[in-house]
Amino acid sequence: DYTFSIRIQRNPLFANLDGLVSITKITGGLIIHLNYSLAEIKGLSNLTEVGGWLHIAANPELTAVDGLRGLETVRALGLINNSTLANLDGLSSLRNVTWLEISWNPKLSDLSGLASLTAVGFTPSVFSGVLIEGNAILANLDGLSGLHGITGGFVVRDNPSLGDCQAVATLVDPIDDYESGPGSGGIPDISSETRIQSNMPGCNSVNQILGQVPLTKLNAGLNDAWFNFDTNGQGFLITVFPEIKQMFMAWFTYDTERPPEDITAILGEPGHRWLTAQGEYVDNIAELTLYVSTGGVFDSEEPKPRTDPYGEILLEFTTCNAGVVTYDIPSVFLMGSIPIERIALDNVSLCYVLEQQALNAKAVSE
């Protein structure tokens, strides 16, 4: 055992660390930095604990950390700017860490080696949390699927290939589903700031992550303004009434052809059209009758307006931020499908929470 730190730094000819094979525990830190020929660290195969920093940085020939397969506990772990590091499989035994940083490793494609890690920062420390930053080809966070709680912050940013963050959905959601976790802060399983940004779409915020979780039942969290990106300026206002299992939808759109230029409207734009729809829903699908309203005058009781059935709509939501409107309007020979998404993601979290409550209630009843 070593009660002090070990620093292995700026050794241009070191190719391995075989001379360290007898070390099982380091009470201080271990720094492996700027060793330009270091290809493997198998000499650390008997190391089980590092009491301070384990900092592995700027070793351009290091492709893996297989020599750390016995490591179970480290106070702070940094894997930074290792230009050929391809995986973290050598960390398969790691269970306890106070600070975790994985940054600027351009060949690192996944974090699967961290599958045994369940919590970060539960040892009292001023310096705790997770930072995952600037890893050029990192595509997902699946290796963090076992991570249930973080005492400290959670920052995932500037990973240009990262578009799948579903593995951390229960970690970043607003539900305290890890009872022995921090239990404080805006997100119960994370005690400090959560910052997820500048990655690929789908992984740029907590709401983007929660907005991709599958939806099984419609709920009031879907009440919002929805649109199709390709037809911006048209859209849908949707309201779900859970107690009566009804949905109402207002569809603001345009005529099928532009009116002549000499046609004017006293109020509004002559090509603009409003349609409404209403009906029952079951699970995540609503079958609505489409209506068109005619007659009437702005803000007046007379003449009485008339609302007539005009067609049918099938509305299906697959997530809290994705749905498809399938319409059939026989009178004008129109039918088709429109994929829709929210204009803003503010209500995604509510939708997600209501979905989880519905799933829990179903599980209890069964």
N, C-alpha and C positions, 0 to 999 in steps of 0.2 A: 504494500500500500504506500501511496505517496501523499503526504499532507501539504505539499506545496504544488505550485503550478509547473507544468512542463510546456516549454515553448519550442516548437520545431519550425524554424523560419529561415527563409532565404538560403536554402541549401540547394544549389543548382544541380548537384549530381545524385541526390538521394532518389532511389527508385522504389524503396520499400521501407517499412518500419519493423522488420523482423526482429530487431534487437529489443523490442518492447514487449515481447510475448509473455513475460512473467508478470506484467502489471495487471492487477485485478480491480483496483480501486484507486481513484485520484481524488483526494479531498478538495484540492484546489482546482485549477482549470487546465485545459489542454488546448494549446493553440497550434494548428497546422496551417501554415500560411506561406505563400510564395515559394513553394518548392517545385521548381520548373520541370523536374524529371520524375516526380512522384506519381507512379501509375496505380499503386494499390496500397492498402493499409491493413493487410491481413495480420500483421504483427500485433494488432490490438484485439485479437480474437478472444482473449480471456478477460477483457475489460468489461465490468458490469455496472460501474457507477462513476460518474464525474460530478463532484460537488460544486464546481463553478462553471465557467464557460467551456463548452466544447466548440471551438471556432475553426471551421475548415473552410478556408477561403483562398481564392486566387492560385489554385493548383491546376495548371492548364492540362496536364496529362492524366489527371485522376478521373476515371470513367465510372467508378462505383465505390460504395462504402461497405463492401461485404465484410470487411474486418471488424465491423461493429455489431455483428449478429448477437453477441452476448450482452450488449448494452441495454439495461433496463431503466436506469434513472440518470438524468442529467439536469442540472439546474437551468442552464441556458444553452440552447443548441443553435448554431448559425451555420448554414451552408450557403456560401455567398461567392458568386463570380468564379465558379469552377467551370471552365468553358467546355469540357467534354463530359461532365457528369450526366449520365443517361438515366439513372434510376436510384431509388432509395431503398432497394430491397434489403440491404444490409442493416436496416433499422427495424427489422420485423419484431424484435423483442422490446422495443422502447414503449414504456407505459407511462412514465412520469417525467414531465418537463415543465419548468416555470415560464420559460421564454422560448419561442420557436420562430426562427427566421429562415426562410428559403427564398433567396433573391438572386436575380441576375445569373441564372444558370441556363444558358441558351439551348442546351441539348436535353434538358429534363422534360420528359413528356407526361409523366404522371407521378402521383404521390403514394402509390400503392404500398410502398414499404412501411408506411405509417399506420397500417390497419389496426395495430394493437393499441394505439394511443387513444385513451378515453377522456382525458382531462388535461388542461393546461393551466398552470398558474395557481394550483391549490396549495402549494407551499408558500407561506407568507413572503412577499417580496414587493419592493417598490417597482421593480422592473419585471413585468409579466405580460403575456399575451401572445398573439400570433401575427406575423407579417409574411405575406406571400406576394412578392413583387418582381416584375420585370423578367419573368421566365418566358422566353420567346415562343416555345412550342408546347407549353403546358396546356392541355386540352380539357382537363376535368379535375375535380377535387375528390374523386372517389376514394382516395386513400384516407380522407378525413371522415368517412362515414361513421366511424365508431366514436368520434369526438362529440361528447355530450355537453361539456361545460368549459368555459374559459373565465378565469379570474383575471381580468385585464381586457385589452382591446382585441379586435379581430379586423385586420386590414388585408384586403385582397385587391391589388390595383396594378395597372399597367402590364397585364399579361395578355398580349395581343391575340393569342389563339384560344383563350379561355372562354368558352361559351356554355359549358355545362357545369353548373354549381349545385345541382340537385342533391348531391350528397350531404350538403350542409343546410338543407332546408329546415330540418327540425332544430338545428343549432341556432339559426338566426331568426326563427319565427317568434311571434310575440307570446308564445305559450311556454310556461315554465314546466317543461316535461322532463326535467332532470332534477329531482327533488333535493339531491345533495349538492346542487350547483350553487352559483353565486346568489341567485334569487333577488337581484337588484339591478338597477339601471333600466334603460328603455326596453331592452330585450332581455328577458329573465335569465337565459342560459349564458349570457355574456355580460359581465359586470361593468364594462366600460364601453368605449366607442366602437361601433361597427361601421366600417367604411369599405364599401365594395363598389369600385368604379374603374373606368378606363380599361375594361376588358372587352370581350365581344358582347354583342346584344344577347340578352338572357342572363347575363352575369355582371350587370352594372349597378345593381342596387338590390336591397332586400326584397322590394316589391317585384322586381323582375324575376327573382328566384321563386318567390311564392306564386307568382302568376303563371308558372309552368307546371305546378303540381296538379295532377289529374283531379277533375271535379266529377262527383257522382250525383249530386243533388243541387238543384237550383236553390238559391237563397237570396236574402235581401242585400247581401254584399255585392250583387250584380247590378244593383240600381245605379245607373250611371249613363254617361254619354258615350256612344260607341260609333265607330266609323271604319271604313275601308281606306287604307292609306292611298290607294290608287285613285280614289274618287273623293278626295278631300273637298269639303264643302257640302257633301251629302252625309247623312248619318241617321242614327237611331237614338232615341231616348227610351230607356227600358226601366220598368218598375216591376218588381216581384212582390206579390202579396202572399207570404207563406201561410198565414192562418186560413186563407180560403183557397190556396193552391191555384192562384190565378196570376197571369202576367199581362201587363199592358205595355204596348209599344207605340211610340210615335215615330213615323218615318218621314224625315224631311228630305226631299229629293227634287227632281225637275221633270218637266214634261218629256215625252219620248222624242219630240222634235222642238227645235227652237221656234217660238212664235215669230211672225214677221216683225221687222224692226219698227213698223209704224204703230204697233199695238203697245199701248201704255197702260199702266195700272195706277189707280189712285193711291193705293198703299202697297208698298212692296214691289216685287219683281214679277212680271207677267208669266215667266216660265217656271216659277217656283210652285211646287206641289207638296201638300201635306197628306199623308195617309196615316191611319191608325189601325191597330190590331189588338185583339184581346182574346184570351182563351185559357184553358187549363194546362197544367204541366204535370208530368210524372217523371221523377228522378231528374235527369239533366236535359229533358226534351219538352218543349212547349208546342202545342198545336193551336194556332191562332187563326181566327177569322179576320180577314183584312177588310177594312171599311173605308169608304170615301164619303166625306161630308160636303154637301152642297147647300146653296141658299144662304140665308143669314147675312147680316151686315155687322161690321166691326163694332163691338161693345154695345150691342143693341139686342133687345128681346125680339124684335120684329124686323123682317119676317122670320118665321121659325126655320131653323136649319133642318136639313134632312140627312140622315146617316144611313147608307145602304151597304150591304155586303158587296165586296168587290173582288174577293179572291181568297186565297189561303196562304198561310206562312207556317213553315216548320222551322223552329229555332232550337238549335242544339249547341250547348256549351261543353267543351272538352276540358277547359281549365278556367281559372278565375280571370283570365285575360284573353280567351280565345273562344269564338263561337262562329257558327255558320247560319246565315239566313237563307233558307230555300223558299222561293216564292213561286206562286202560280196565279196569274191574273188573266183569266180566260177572255174577259171582255176586250182586252187589247192585245191578246195573243202573246203575252209575256210570261216567261218562266226561266228560272235560273237560280244560281247560288252566289252568295256574297260572303266571303270570310270577313269577320269583323274583330276589332280589338278596341280597348278603351282609349279614349282621347288622353286621359290622365290615369295614373296608377294609384291614386290616393286610397281607393276603397278595396284594393286587392287584399290587404291584410285582413280586413273584416270578412271578406268572402272566404279566405283561407280558414280563419278561426271558426266560422259557422260550419264550414265543411267538416272540420275535424270534430266539432261537437256532434254533428249528425252521425259521423262514423263511430264515435264513441258510444252514442246512444244506441245505435244499431248493434254494436258488439255486446252491450249490456243486455239488450232484449233477447239476443240469441243465446 
